[in-house]
Amino acid sequence: MGDYQAELRELTQDEVVSQLEGNGGLLALTRSELFFIGPDGAQRAPLTKIKKVIGGKGGVLQVVGEAGPLIEAPVQAFQVDELRLFFESVKAYVARSQQPAPAPATQPEMAPEPEPQAAMEVEEPPMDLPESEDEANEPLTLDEEPDLPPPITPPEEPGPPTITYDLDEPEPPPPPPRRGRAITGWLLKITSLATLAAGGYWVYQNPTADVAQITLVAIAALGGALLEWHVSDL
């Protein structure tokens, strides 16, 4: 890394106001130029020609002028946070270098005094002055066209409340069960209980029967009773 510093001293004798050194190169800023020194050599860009800085596309940082890229450096050669802070100072110096030089002071000519009526009709144009020192020293953006706030649109007037009507017809009540069907259902329920009781009575009367036979009779009685009960509800 010492080689980068030595090469920088050979390239310029101006005061270095800010620099960032990483594993893959050195970025240095003077009051008039921006330098990048890497393994492939040195690149430099006058601050007056810098228009914007693009970082992250393909891992390459580009310092762009009107004719195209002026400096290209790998982003991975530096820490991202340190790189962002370095280019904040670059923006400030670029903005200062691109401001027009003040005109030389000249002795103003004495103009004739205006007539009282004409003096009353002259209105001074409004001047936008910074409200604080921080606002006056705020660095300008490097983009050619400033970002303007979106136009303010008046809020829409609330429309009349919408009224919805429920047009769904009520469902008709279920038809009353038929008398004969109700009687059949009760008979099936009684038959279901009788089937279950018959199976239990057989098991009670044959306690010494084979276990498999007892299990089969119990399952048959229980299944038949459940089936008859279910059919009675249909």
C-alpha positions in Angstrom: 0.0 0.0 0.0 3.0 2.3 0.4 3.5 2.1 -3.3 0.1 3.8 -3.9 1.1 6.7 -1.6 4.4 7.1 -3.5 2.7 7.1 -6.8 0.2 9.7 -5.6 3.1 12.0 -4.6 4.5 11.6 -8.1 1.1 12.5 -9.7 0.3 15.7 -7.8 1.8 18.2 -5.4 -1.5 19.6 -4.4 -2.8 19.1 -0.8 -4.7 15.9 -0.3 -7.8 16.8 1.6 -9.3 13.3 1.8 -8.2 9.8 0.9 -9.4 6.2 1.3 -7.1 3.3 1.0 -8.2 -0.3 0.6 -7.0 -3.7 -0.3 -7.4 -3.0 -4.0 -6.4 0.6 -4.5 -6.3 4.2 -3.2 -8.8 7.0 -3.7 -7.5 10.5 -3.1 -9.1 13.9 -3.3 -7.5 17.3 -3.8 -9.1 20.7 -4.2 -9.1 20.3 -8.0 -8.9 16.5 -8.9 -10.0 13.0 -7.8 -7.5 10.2 -8.2 -7.8 6.4 -8.1 -4.6 4.4 -8.0 -4.9 0.6 -8.4 -2.9 -2.4 -9.6 -3.6 -1.5 -13.2 -2.4 2.1 -12.9 -3.7 5.5 -12.0 -6.9 7.3 -13.1 -7.7 11.0 -12.5 -10.7 13.3 -13.0 -10.9 17.1 -12.7 -13.7 18.0 -10.2 -15.1 20.5 -12.7 -15.9 17.6 -15.2 -17.6 15.2 -12.7 -21.3 14.9 -13.1 -22.4 12.0 -11.0 -21.1 8.9 -9.2 -22.6 5.4 -9.9 -21.7 2.5 -7.6 -22.8 -1.1 -7.4 -23.5 -2.0 -11.0 -21.4 -5.1 -11.7 -19.3 -4.4 -8.6 -17.7 -1.3 -10.3 -17.7 2.2 -9.1 -17.9 4.8 -11.9 -17.2 8.5 -11.7 -19.0 9.9 -14.8 -18.5 13.0 -16.8 -20.3 14.5 -19.8 -18.4 12.2 -22.3 -18.6 9.0 -20.2 -16.8 7.4 -17.3 -13.8 9.2 -16.0 -12.8 6.8 -13.3 -13.7 3.1 -12.8 -12.8 1.3 -9.5 -13.8 -2.0 -8.0 -16.3 -1.5 -5.1 -15.0 -4.6 -3.3 -11.6 -2.9 -2.8 -13.1 -0.7 -0.1 -15.4 -0.8 2.9 -18.9 0.3 1.8 -19.5 2.6 4.8 -16.1 4.3 4.4 -16.6 4.6 0.6 -20.0 6.4 1.2 -18.4 8.9 3.7 -15.5 9.6 1.3 -17.8 10.5 -1.6 -19.8 12.8 0.6 -16.7 15.0 0.8 -16.2 14.5 -2.9 -19.7 15.9 -3.6 -19.0 19.0 -1.5 -15.7 19.8 -3.3 -17.3 19.1 -6.7 -20.1 21.5 -5.9 -17.6 24.2 -4.9 -15.5 23.7 -8.0 -18.4 24.0 -10.3 -19.8 27.2 -8.8 -19.2 30.3 -11.1 -16.4 32.5 -10.1 -17.5 35.8 -8.6 -17.2 38.8 -10.9 -14.5 41.4 -10.1 -15.7 44.3 -8.0 -16.1 47.4 -10.1 -17.1 50.9 -9.1 -20.8 51.2 -9.8 -21.9 54.1 -11.9 -24.0 56.7 -10.3 -27.5 56.4 -11.7 -29.9 59.3 -11.8 -32.3 59.4 -9.0 -35.7 58.1 -10.0 -38.8 60.2 -9.8 -40.8 59.7 -6.6 -43.7 58.2 -8.5 -41.5 55.7 -10.5 -39.7 54.7 -7.3 -43.0 53.6 -5.8 -43.8 51.4 -8.7 -40.5 49.4 -8.6 -40.7 46.1 -6.8 -37.7 44.2 -5.6 -37.6 40.6 -6.8 -37.8 38.0 -4.0 -34.6 36.4 -2.9 -34.3 32.8 -1.6 -31.7 33.0 1.1 -30.7 30.0 3.3 -32.2 30.0 6.7 -29.2 28.6 8.5 -25.5 28.1 8.0 -25.9 24.4 7.6 -28.3 24.9 4.7 -25.8 27.2 3.0 -23.0 24.7 3.3 -25.1 21.7 2.3 -23.3 19.9 -0.6 -25.1 19.9 -3.9 -26.0 16.7 -5.7 -24.0 15.6 -8.7 -27.0 14.9 -10.9 -27.5 17.3 -13.7 -31.3 17.7 -13.1 -32.4 18.4 -9.5 -35.1 16.3 -8.0 -38.3 18.4 -7.7 -41.0 17.7 -5.1 -44.1 16.2 -6.5 -47.0 18.7 -7.3 -49.4 19.2 -4.5 -52.9 18.1 -5.5 -56.0 19.1 -3.5 -57.7 16.3 -1.6 -60.6 14.7 -3.4 -64.0 15.7 -2.1 -65.8 12.8 -0.4 -68.6 11.5 -2.6 -72.1 10.7 -1.3 -72.3 7.6 0.8 -73.3 4.5 -1.1 -76.4 2.6 0.0 -76.6 -1.1 -0.7 -79.7 -3.1 -0.6 -79.9 -6.8 0.3 -82.0 -8.3 -2.6 -81.5 -11.9 -1.6 -84.8 -13.6 -1.0 -85.1 -15.4 2.4 -84.8 -19.1 2.2 -88.1 -20.9 2.5 -88.5 -22.9 5.7 -87.9 -26.7 5.4 -91.1 -28.7 4.8 -92.6 -30.4 7.8 -91.6 -34.0 8.1 -94.2 -36.5 6.9 -96.1 -38.4 9.5 -95.3 -41.8 8.0 -91.6 -41.0 7.7 -91.5 -39.9 11.4 -93.1 -43.2 12.4 -90.6 -45.2 10.4 -87.7 -43.3 12.0 -88.9 -44.1 15.5 -89.4 -47.8 14.6 -85.8 -47.9 13.3 -84.5 -46.3 16.5 -86.3 -48.9 18.5 -84.9 -51.7 16.3 -81.4 -50.3 16.7 -81.8 -50.4 20.5 -83.2 -53.9 20.3 -80.3 -55.1 18.1 -77.8 -53.7 20.6 -79.6 -55.3 23.5 -79.8 -58.7 21.7 -76.0 -58.7 21.1 -75.4 -57.8 24.8 -77.8 -60.5 26.0 -76.0 -63.1 23.9 -72.7 -62.1 25.3 -74.1 -62.3 28.8 -75.6 -65.7 28.3 -72.4 -67.2 26.7 -69.5 -66.0 29.0 -67.5 -69.3 28.2 -67.7 -68.9 24.5 -64.6 -68.4 22.3 -63.2 -64.8 22.6 -63.2 -64.4 18.8 -66.9 -65.4 18.6 -67.8 -63.0 21.4 -65.9 -60.2 19.7 -67.6 -61.0 16.3 -71.1 -60.9 17.9 -70.4 -57.7 19.7 -69.1 -56.0 16.6 -72.0 -57.2 14.5 -74.6 -56.0 17.1 -72.9 -52.6 17.5 -72.5 -52.1 13.7 -76.1 -53.1 13.0 -77.5 -50.8 15.8 -75.5 -47.8 14.5 -76.5 -48.4 10.9 -80.2 -48.6 11.9 -80.0 -45.5 14.0 -78.3 -43.5 11.1 -81.0 -44.7 8.7 -83.7 -43.5 11.0 -82.4 -39.9 10.8 -82.6 -39.8 7.0 
